[in-house]
Amino acid sequence: MKRRHKDHEIAPDEIFLDASNVSDFDRSRFEGRLEKPLSHGTFVSLAVVIGILFAILAGRAWDLQVANGTVYAAESAHNSLASETVFAPRGVIVDENGVVLADNAEGPGGSVRRVYHYPSMSQVIGYVSYPKKDANGVYYDTEEKGVTGLEAEYDASLSGMNGELLTETDALGRIRSEGTIIPAQEGKTLRLTLDASLQEPFAKAVADTVRSDGFIAGAGVIMDVHTGAVRALASYPSYDSEVMADGGPANVIASYNTDPGHPFLDHAIGGVYAPGSIVKPFVSSGALTDGIITPSTIIDDTGHISLPDPYHPGKEFVYTGWKALGLLDVEHAIAWSSDIFFYEVGGGYQSQKGLGIDRLDYWYRQFGLGTTTGIGLPGEASGVVPSPAWKQATFGEPWYLGDTYFTAIGQYSMQVTPIQMARATAALVNGGKIFTPTLVYGQTAPYTTVPVNAATFSVVRSGMRLGVTSALSQAIDLPYVQVAAKTGTAQVGAKNQYDNSWVEGFFPYDHPQYAFAVVLERGPNGAGEDAVNAMRELFDALHAANSPYVGGTGIATSTATR
């Protein structure tokens, strides 16, 4: 048998190439080269490497999914993107001169906190509720909301809009990156008509008089007679806005709830009180306009009037005044607060014709009594102007002439608020404009007009000035500012054992710019004229501060040396 052997010879056509074709090869594409097959060892090595790689991948998969799958799953849950709320700064509240009344500060742990710089304005500004966390420290309520006062009334513009912060954290809890994807939008600044330089001494004067003279509460309003802008709004006692926003201390909040002065009631807009004699300028305006009296009409105040009792022949109803004042015209009747004069003008007596309850009701309502003013604060009260229909509906009883008499001097069931009386007083000096009071700077206040002529208003104003210079309001007869005012007393309590004290007025007398009304609630009998003391304290404080409100330059003066 022949032995097979390899033929190592190479055919000539594989050796010899046509020299003329060499130059036509593209050597970058390996043309003209001979191929050599891969060896068996190369394939074996490649198979081994691929096998090792698959073994590594299989082992890693086993480790990740089986051996340590639970551990890695828990870690991967933390290796994620987290969204966090970026709280929008609440809008700042400032007074008319830009003095900051309420702004923001950072609280513990980066929380938000509202700062109220003037506790005397707590009733007006109100307070907020903060965002709330659960037991794990996670916010379930991310809104800072206004609860009362202007914080509540203008919550939408003050709140702004929260933003969002995106944080990337790895499986070990390390922050890899963070960035704001929605920027927070700061709330809008709220500029008020209030003036802190007037508000602070005014609130202090009201509080001081309440405490020193034995009243349980007090309130007052000062407004610009030409614009309806409220310059000061005081209510005492009040609460601390920061205490209410923080929700404590609990004992302080508990004391608010037990205080007989009701700190949560804004007495300036929500407190209703019998006005007493402060209605007499408005009754005078109506009586003069209706022709019931003239500026020269004289009525003899003998200290009482009597009417026969139609149900008991021989008996009389006797209506007494606070003092026999003698012969009075309307100016002196206002100055000396004659009850007898206004009994007769209101209800009529003998030959003196009276307005009657229907016209009294008409004039009171023309001056804005018995209805809300629209000041734009929560909780405003409307008060009451009694009428025959009201009495029948309320008590199921008919109306008597004596009811008209008492309504004509601001008694019986009549109730008003300080804000109502301040704007009614402003109408006496601004041509009869009954403004919708405003607390927001730049707002134009709408108004209605009382149908009383300028000459009549002049007579009424003269009577109020006379009350300061020579009658019941002499405590504010001051050399540095001319004031016109009318005081009033209303007896309250089951046995009329307490007095509510009122004063209303305007200043300066020759060129009136500001009207005011102050009430002190439930003081001792005989303290009915004490509200004027609060205004005296205010005027003295303004004078000491060289305030423009009383003719000063606004530049503080001091005799202290350094």
Secondary structure as UniProt FT lines:
FT   HELIX           12..15
FT   HELIX           19..24
FT   HELIX           27..29
FT   TURN            30..32
FT   HELIX           40..62
FT   HELIX           63..67
FT   HELIX           69..78
FT   STRAND          80..86
FT   STRAND          93..94
FT   TURN            96..97
FT   STRAND          100..106
FT   HELIX           108..110
FT   STRAND          112..116
FT   HELIX           119..121
FT   HELIX           122..125
FT   STRAND          128..129
FT   STRAND          132..133
FT   TURN            135..136
FT   STRAND          139..141
FT   STRAND          145..146
FT   HELIX           149..153
FT   HELIX           155..159
FT   STRAND          163..169
FT   TURN            171..172
FT   STRAND          175..182
FT   STRAND          190..192
FT   HELIX           196..213
FT   STRAND          217..224
FT   TURN            225..227
FT   STRAND          229..236
FT   HELIX           241..246
FT   HELIX           250..258
FT   TURN            260..261
FT   TURN            263..264
FT   HELIX           267..270
FT   HELIX           276..279
FT   HELIX           280..290
FT   TURN            295..296
FT   STRAND          299..301
FT   STRAND          304..308
FT   TURN            310..311
FT   TURN            313..314
FT   STRAND          316..320
FT   STRAND          326..328
FT   HELIX           330..336
FT   HELIX           339..347
FT   TURN            350..351
FT   HELIX           356..366
FT   TURN            367..370
FT   TURN            378..379
FT   HELIX           388..395
FT   HELIX           401..408
FT   TURN            409..410
FT   TURN            412..413
FT   STRAND          415..416
FT   HELIX           418..427
FT   TURN            428..431
FT   STRAND          433..435
FT   TURN            441..442
FT   STRAND          447..449
FT   HELIX           454..470
FT   TURN            472..473
FT   HELIX           474..476
FT   STRAND          484..492
FT   TURN            494..495
FT   STRAND          498..507
FT   STRAND          514..524
FT   TURN            525..526
FT   TURN            528..530
FT   HELIX           531..544
FT   TURN            545..546
FT   HELIX           548..550
//
